[in-house]
Amino acid sequence: MKHPLIQTLKSLRGNPRACVFTEPMWGLSMNLCLPYASVFMLALGLTDLQIGVTASIYMFSQTIFSLLSGIITDKLGRRLTTAVFDFIAWSIPCLIWACAEGFWFFAVAALFNGAMKVTTVSWDCLLIEDAEKDMITRIYSWIIICGNLSALFAPISSILVSRMTLVPAVRILYINAFVVMTLKLFILYFRSKETKQGAIRVRETSGQSVFALLPGYKDVIRQMFKSHGILFSVTVSALVEIVAMVNLTFWQIIASKRVGAPDQWLPLFPMLRSVIAIVFFFTIISRINQSNLKLPFIAGYSSAFTGCLILILLPRGAIGYIGLIISLIFDSLGSAILATLRESIVALQADRRERSRIMALLHTFVMLVSAPFGYIAGLLSEHSRTLPFALNMVLLLAGAVIALVYFRKERII
């Protein structure tokens, strides 16, 4: 019997195929840099609080771009928007990070990087608007698998850091990321085409200014607040966004400064996380029933909660390293489940005709809620580097309770 994920990959055509097949290029670009992002900031003299402030600036920028993303996506089209704003959100910040000397470099880069929320909407529309509905969860599974596969290139950065030391090595990695990410956006642009709904929205918004289109959000907001499914999607997205932001910003710090992992080891942990996640995708997550998501949600929250609990109890030294690996196993499963469900539930609930504006407002609401948590987590980390993960535990527990309440009355499809 053929594996459902393999069957899905073979059947991909058009835009879904272009999006999925270019996604592994993250592995030769940003994923080589991300394991060192926080410790790179520390090495250049930033404090834990400044790192948290940078994360909040990033969230604030995402909020503004989220609000405008639906309008921009409708006016320019899914394909052109993705190309233009991928360059703004990734290529330009990579050059700034490569030259960074202090806090203000990272603050400015965070403002540019927040434009990625525009491509979050346009790229998602490009990915799934012309796809079959019953394939959506598996398509998102492949996107996350590609992201995890790309982390297998992490030893490249580990070798570079061990030979050149942290700061010069990371600068080279960011320059490389600029080249590869720019190449990725060109390949995707020329291998994709505008979606059917995208072409309709381009015609409908032609000749109208951004300000003229903004009032149209009022009807979409009313539609969203009448839908229990959309409100649940917003809640799930906000919780997963905050937890992921805290993990991305502070995991390397707790591994390096509390447990004592050497700098050249840091990329190996995301690589291990990715290998574990890929195994889970092919053995557990691919079996998720799209029409019954209660148990997967609870399992995802519980597994991620357990990973955080183990992480905050870790001692320094060899036992701590073993604990990091055990924590990664639980965190990998929980994060993979929640990331897949987060994307899938939004795609399943959004009205196809208003998808771009619904997704834009959803991301705006999520960013408004999430923005302060970078600063909050930074303050907590100043007192104890385990406290940001204690915050994650509270949020994950809240997510599990909300899911239990929601699924008492609702079904996804």
C-alpha positions in Angstrom: 0.0 0.0 0.0 1.4 3.4 -1.0 2.0 5.9 1.8 -0.5 8.8 1.6 2.2 11.5 1.8 4.1 9.9 -1.1 0.9 9.7 -3.2 0.2 13.4 -2.5 3.7 14.4 -3.5 3.5 12.5 -6.8 0.1 14.1 -7.6 1.1 17.7 -7.1 0.8 19.9 -10.1 1.0 23.6 -10.9 1.4 26.1 -8.0 1.3 23.6 -5.2 4.2 21.7 -6.9 6.2 24.9 -7.4 5.7 26.0 -3.8 6.5 22.6 -2.3 9.5 21.8 -4.5 11.2 25.2 -3.8 10.7 25.1 -0.1 13.8 23.0 0.7 15.9 25.9 -0.4 15.4 27.3 3.1 17.9 24.6 4.1 20.7 26.3 2.2 19.7 29.8 3.3 17.9 30.9 6.4 18.0 27.6 8.3 21.8 27.7 8.3 21.5 31.0 10.2 18.6 30.6 12.5 20.3 28.3 15.1 22.8 31.1 15.7 20.5 34.2 15.6 20.1 34.8 19.3 23.7 33.9 20.3 24.9 36.1 17.4 23.1 39.0 19.0 24.6 38.2 22.4 28.1 38.0 20.8 27.6 41.5 19.4 26.7 42.9 22.8 22.9 42.8 22.9 21.3 42.0 26.3 18.5 39.4 26.8 16.1 42.3 27.1 17.2 43.9 23.8 16.8 40.5 22.1 13.2 40.4 23.5 12.6 44.0 22.3 13.9 43.0 18.8 11.4 40.2 18.8 8.6 42.6 19.8 9.7 45.0 17.0 9.5 42.1 14.6 6.0 41.3 15.9 4.9 45.0 15.6 6.1 45.1 12.0 4.3 41.9 11.2 1.1 43.4 12.6 1.2 46.4 10.2 2.1 44.3 7.2 -0.6 41.7 8.2 -3.3 44.4 8.1 -2.2 45.4 4.6 -1.4 41.9 3.3 -4.8 41.0 2.0 -5.2 44.3 0.0 -1.6 44.0 -1.4 -2.2 40.4 -2.4 -5.5 41.2 -4.1 -4.1 44.2 -6.0 -0.8 42.7 -7.2 -1.8 39.1 -7.4 -0.6 36.2 -5.4 2.4 35.5 -7.6 3.9 39.0 -7.9 3.2 39.8 -4.3 5.2 36.8 -3.2 8.2 37.7 -5.3 8.3 41.4 -4.3 7.8 40.9 -0.6 10.0 37.9 -0.3 12.8 40.2 -1.4 11.8 42.9 1.0 11.3 40.5 3.9 14.3 38.2 3.5 16.9 39.3 1.0 17.2 42.9 2.4 17.3 41.8 6.1 20.0 39.2 5.3 22.3 41.9 4.1 21.6 44.0 7.2 22.2 41.0 9.5 25.5 40.3 7.7 26.7 43.8 8.5 25.2 44.1 11.9 27.2 45.8 14.7 24.6 46.5 17.4 21.0 46.7 18.5 19.8 49.2 15.9 20.9 47.0 13.0 18.7 44.2 14.3 15.9 46.6 15.0 15.9 47.9 11.4 16.2 44.3 10.0 13.2 43.3 12.2 11.1 46.0 10.6 11.9 44.8 7.1 11.6 41.1 8.1 8.0 41.8 9.3 7.0 42.2 5.7 7.1 38.4 5.6 3.5 38.5 6.8 2.5 39.8 3.3 4.0 36.7 1.7 2.5 34.5 4.4 -0.9 35.4 2.9 0.1 35.6 -0.8 2.2 32.4 -0.7 -0.5 30.5 1.2 -3.0 31.6 -1.4 -0.6 30.6 -4.2 -0.1 27.2 -2.5 -3.7 26.1 -1.9 -6.2 28.1 -3.9 -6.1 25.8 -6.9 -5.5 22.7 -4.8 -8.1 20.0 -4.0 -9.6 20.6 -0.6 -9.1 17.0 0.6 -5.3 17.4 0.0 -4.8 20.6 2.1 -3.6 18.9 5.3 -1.1 16.7 3.5 0.1 19.6 1.3 0.9 21.5 4.5 2.5 18.4 5.9 4.9 18.4 3.0 5.7 22.1 3.4 6.7 21.4 7.0 8.6 18.3 6.0 10.5 20.3 3.5 11.4 22.8 6.2 12.6 20.0 8.4 14.5 18.4 5.6 16.3 21.6 5.0 17.6 21.6 8.6 19.7 18.6 7.6 22.2 21.0 6.1 22.9 22.4 9.6 26.3 20.7 9.9 27.6 23.1 7.2 27.1 26.0 9.6 28.5 24.0 12.5 31.7 23.3 10.6 32.0 26.9 9.6 31.6 28.2 13.1 34.1 25.7 14.5 36.7 26.9 12.0 36.1 30.6 11.9 34.5 31.4 15.3 30.9 32.6 15.7 30.6 36.2 14.4 32.5 36.0 11.1 31.0 32.6 10.3 27.4 33.9 10.8 28.1 36.9 8.7 29.1 34.6 5.8 26.0 32.5 6.4 23.7 35.6 6.1 25.4 36.6 2.8 24.8 33.1 1.5 21.2 33.3 2.7 20.7 36.5 0.7 21.9 34.7 -2.5 19.9 31.6 -2.1 16.7 33.3 -0.9 16.8 35.7 -3.9 17.3 32.7 -6.2 14.4 30.9 -4.6 12.0 33.8 -5.2 13.0 34.0 -8.9 12.5 30.2 -9.4 9.1 30.2 -7.7 8.0 33.3 -9.7 8.9 31.7 -13.1 7.6 28.2 -12.2 4.1 29.4 -10.9 1.2 31.2 -12.4 -1.6 33.4 -10.9 -4.4 31.5 -9.2 -7.9 31.7 -10.6 -9.2 33.5 -7.6 -6.1 35.8 -7.6 -6.9 36.8 -11.2 -10.4 37.6 -10.2 -9.4 39.8 -7.3 -6.8 41.7 -9.4 -9.5 42.6 -11.8 -12.0 43.5 -9.0 -9.5 45.8 -7.2 -8.0 47.4 -10.3 -8.1 51.2 -10.2 -8.9 51.2 -6.4 -6.4 52.7 -3.9 -5.4 50.9 -0.7 -7.4 53.4 1.3 -10.5 52.8 -0.8 -10.2 49.0 -0.1 -9.6 49.2 3.6 -13.3 49.8 4.5 -14.1 46.5 2.9 -12.6 44.8 5.9 -15.7 45.7 8.0 -17.8 43.1 6.3 -15.0 40.5 6.6 -14.6 41.3 10.3 -18.4 40.8 10.9 -18.1 37.5 9.0 -15.2 36.4 11.1 -16.8 37.1 14.4 -19.9 35.2 13.4 -17.8 32.1 12.8 -16.8 29.9 15.8 -14.3 28.1 13.5 -12.6 31.4 12.5 -12.4 32.6 16.1 -10.9 29.2 17.1 -8.4 29.5 14.3 -7.4 32.9 15.5 -6.9 31.6 19.1 -4.9 28.6 17.9 -2.7 30.7 15.6 -2.0 33.2 18.4 -1.0 30.5 20.9 1.2 28.6 18.4 2.8 31.9 17.2 3.8 33.0 20.7 5.1 29.5 21.7 7.1 29.3 18.4 8.5 32.8 18.8 9.7 32.1 22.4 11.3 28.8 21.3 13.0 30.3 18.3 14.3 33.3 20.3 15.3 31.7 23.6 16.0 27.9 22.9 19.5 28.5 21.8 20.2 30.7 24.8 19.1 28.1 27.4 21.0 25.4 25.5 24.1 27.5 25.3 24.2 29.5 28.6 22.3 27.2 31.0 23.1 23.7 29.8 26.5 24.7 28.4 26.3 23.4 24.9 29.2 24.6 22.8 28.4 27.1 20.0 29.4 24.7 17.2 26.8 22.2 18.6 23.9 24.5 18.3 22.9 23.7 14.7 22.9 20.0 15.5 19.9 20.3 17.8 17.6 21.8 15.1 18.9 19.1 12.7 17.9 16.4 15.3 14.6 18.1 15.8 14.0 18.0 12.1 14.9 14.3 11.7 12.5 13.4 14.6 9.7 15.6 13.1 10.1 13.9 9.7 9.8 10.5 11.3 6.6 11.6 13.1 5.2 13.0 9.9 5.5 9.7 8.1 4.4 7.5 11.1 1.8 9.6 13.0 0.9 13.0 11.5 0.1 11.6 8.0 -2.7 9.5 9.7 -4.6 12.6 11.0 -8.2 12.5 10.0 -9.0 16.0 8.6 -12.6 15.7 9.8 -11.8 14.8 13.5 -9.0 17.0 14.9 -9.8 17.0 18.7 -7.4 14.3 19.7 -4.5 15.6 17.5 -4.9 19.1 19.0 -4.8 17.7 22.6 -1.8 15.4 21.7 0.0 18.3 20.1 -0.4 20.6 23.1 0.4 17.9 25.6 3.6 16.8 23.8 4.9 20.4 23.5 4.0 21.0 27.2 6.1 18.0 28.2 9.0 19.2 26.1 9.0 22.6 27.9 8.7 20.9 31.3 11.8 18.8 30.7 13.7 21.8 29.3 13.2 23.9 32.4 14.4 21.1 34.7 17.7 20.5 32.9 20.9 20.6 34.8 24.3 21.6 33.3 26.6 19.1 31.7 26.2 15.6 30.2 22.8 14.9 31.8 21.6 18.2 30.5 22.5 17.2 26.9 20.5 13.9 27.3 17.6 16.0 28.6 17.8 18.4 25.7 17.4 15.4 23.3 14.4 14.0 25.2 12.9 17.5 25.3 13.4 17.8 21.5 11.5 14.5 20.9 8.4 15.8 22.7 8.8 19.3 21.3 9.2 18.0 17.8 6.1 16.0 17.9 4.0 18.7 19.5 5.3 21.5 17.3 4.8 19.4 14.1 1.2 18.5 14.9 0.3 22.1 16.0 2.0 23.7 13.0 0.2 21.4 10.6 -3.2 21.9 12.3 -2.7 25.6 12.6 -2.3 26.1 8.8 -4.9 23.5 7.9 -7.7 24.8 10.1 -7.3 28.3 8.7 -7.4 27.1 5.1 -10.4 24.9 5.9 -12.4 27.7 7.6 -11.6 30.6 5.3 -14.2 31.5 2.6 -12.5 31.0 -0.8 -13.8 34.3 -2.1 -12.5 36.3 0.8 -9.5 34.1 1.7 -6.8 36.8 1.3 -8.6 39.3 3.5 -9.7 36.8 6.1 -6.1 35.5 6.4 -4.8 39.1 6.5 -7.1 40.0 9.4 -6.4 36.7 11.1 -2.6 37.4 11.0 -3.2 41.0 12.1 -5.1 39.9 15.2 -2.5 37.2 15.9 0.3 39.7 15.7 -1.5 42.2 17.9 -1.9 39.6 20.6 1.6 38.2 20.1 3.7 41.4 19.8 4.1 42.1 23.6 5.3 38.6 24.3 8.8 39.1 22.9 9.3 41.9 25.4 7.6 39.8 28.2 9.8 36.8 27.4 12.9 39.0 27.4 12.1 40.3 30.9 11.4 36.8 32.2 14.7 35.6 30.7 16.6 38.4 32.5 15.4 36.9 35.8 15.8 33.3 34.8 16.3 31.6 31.4 13.8 29.0 32.3 10.9 31.4 32.7 10.1 32.0 29.0 9.4 28.2 28.8 7.3 28.3 31.9 5.2 30.9 30.0 5.0 28.6 27.1 3.7 25.9 29.4 0.9 28.1 30.6 -0.1 29.0 27.0 0.0 25.4 25.9 -2.2 24.4 28.8 -4.7 27.1 27.9 -4.7 25.9 24.3 -5.6 22.4 25.3 -8.5 23.7 27.5 -9.8 25.9 24.6 -9.6 22.9 22.2 -11.6 20.7 24.6 -14.3 23.4 24.9 -14.5 24.0 21.2 -14.6 20.4 20.1 -17.5 19.7 22.4 -19.8 21.4 19.9 -17.9 21.9 16.7 -16.5 19.8 13.9 -14.0 21.1 11.3 -15.7 20.0 8.1 
